[in-house]
Amino acid sequence: MEVTADKFAFAMEELLEEYSDEVTKVCHECTEDTAEKMVKELKKVKSGKGKYSRPWKKFPRAWTKTIETKAWGSIEATVHLKKPHYRIGHLLEFGHANRDGGRTEGNNFIAPVATTYEEKYVEEMERKIGEIS
């Protein structure tokens, strides 16, 4: 059986398309899974302390994710707070000015969770892509 360059190129193109489709599928699964886990983790975080914590009782339930499919099959997940709670998240994370002219310190609870899940996402992607044969 004679193999020509055209047949070889066609076979390679098919294999690469299959591999690309599988990697895209794995990427979408990992992105959605990681975003969901991050939302669950952030919902467990306790909001503010002190006499001004009461208005933020519903704050942890406001965490959600938005997943968008972009051009060329890429996917983008955003974990955020729903309106109107997004303002509270920023104030609790970075601190804010007080009425008496002082300043409260931020709790810095979002950044560590985001960093942890970014690392887990990379590890999971590398593992799952390595399993594709």
N, C-alpha and C positions, 0 to 999 in steps of 0.2 A: 504494500500500500504506500503510495507516494503522498507525502505531506507537502503542500505548497505553502508559501509564505502567506497567501491570502487566507487559507483555511486556518493556519496557526493564529493569525491575527484575529480572525473572527472568533475562534475558540477562546482566546485570551480575553477578548472584549466581553464575551458572555460571562466568563468566570469573574471578571472584575466587576461587572454590573451586579451579579449575584452577591458578591462580597460587600459591595457598597450598599445594597439594599439591606443586607443583614446588619451591617454596622449602623445604618440609619435607624433601623428598628430597635436595636439595642440602646442606641442613644436616646430615643424617645422614651423607652421604658425606664431607663435609669433617671432621666430628667424628671419624669412625672413621679416616680417613686421617691426620689430624694426630696422633691418639693413637698410632697405629702407628709413625709416624715418630719421635715423641718417645721411645717405648720403645726403638727401634733406636739412637737417639742416646745415651740413658742407658746402654745396654748397652756402649757403646764406652768409657765413662768408666772410668778406672782407679780402683780402690778404694784404701784406706789405704796409707801408706808406713811403713817402719820394721819393727821386729821383731814388731809386732802385726798386720801385714798378712796373714799367712798364714791365720788363721781366716776371712778374708773373701774367699777365692779365688772362691767361688761367688756372691758378692754381685752382680756385674753380670748374671748369668743370671736373677736373681730378679725383674727388672723385668717387669711385666705391665700390662695395661689391663683395666678393667671398664667395659662400656658398658651403660647402663640406659635404657630408654625410659620416660619419665614421662608424666604426664597431658597431654592435649591435644597429643600427638605430639612433645613436646619430648624431647630426648636429653641424657644426661649421661655424660661419659667421665671416668674417674678413672685416672690412671697412678700405680701404686704398686708397692711391693715385696711379694712373697709372704712368708708366715710362714716362718721366724722372722726373716727378714732385715730386716723393716721397722724393727726397733730399731737395727740397724747404720746404716741410711740416715740416721736422725735424728741419731745420734751423730756420723757423719762430716760431715753438713751443718752442724750447730750447735756441734760440739765437746763435750767432756765432761771430768769431773774425773778426775785421775790418782790412782793409789794413794798417791803421795808428797805429796798435798795440792795439787799444781799443777793446771793446766788446759790441755788441748790446744785449739788453735784449730780451728775448723771449716773444711772445704775449700770450702764454699759452691759446690757444683757442680750442684745441682738447680735453684736459683732462676734462674740465667742461661739454662738450657735451657728452663725453663717460660716465661720471659718471651719468649724468641725464638719459641717455637712459638705462644704466644698472639697475637703480632703477625702471624705467618704465617697463622694461622687466620682472623683478621679480614680480612686482605688477600685470602685465597682466597675467603672467603664473599662479600665485596663484588664480587670479579671474577665469580664464578659467578652470583650473583643478577643482576648487570648483564647477563649473557648471556641470561638468560631473557626470551623475548619473548612 
